[in-house]
Each structure stands twice: as structure tokens, then as C-alpha cells.
């Protein structure tokens, strides 16, 4: 019985994750003149930057779509699914 509940919950969570927002970077808002302050704010380590003169990037394999970056900086945009 517990195994069935566990499997059901995993399927349910996977469906919710598919419906969650996606996070995009609006490069036109990034000044690209400093280290991105959102990098240490991401609890999953999904944001990186090649150098202070480049825009940040999101590692989709690490990103959990929590939206903290969107609340932290306007360069990050959270889009709800259509």
C-alpha cells in the first residue's frame, strides 16, 4: 500500500513540475558590469556567470523553478505556462 502511495505522489509531483513556471533571462536588463548578485541567492546553485562582463545563465538541470531569482532581480523573468 505504501509503495502505491509513493508512486502516485511521484507522478503527481512530476505533473505539477511540468505545469510550473519557466524562468528566462532578459539580457537587455542586465548591465553586465558586475558579478551577478543573484548567484549566491539561488539555493540550488543553478545560476552561473562566465565573468563580470557577461550575463548570467541558468542551468536547467539544477533549477527547481522556485522563483527566488525573479523576486531578487528584474533580469530574471518567471513565466507561467499558457
Secondary structure, DSSP 8 states (H G I E B T S, - for coil): -HHHHHHHHHHHHHHHHHHS-EEEE-GGG---SS--TTTTT-TT--EE-SSTTS--EE-TTT-----HHHHH-TTEEEE---
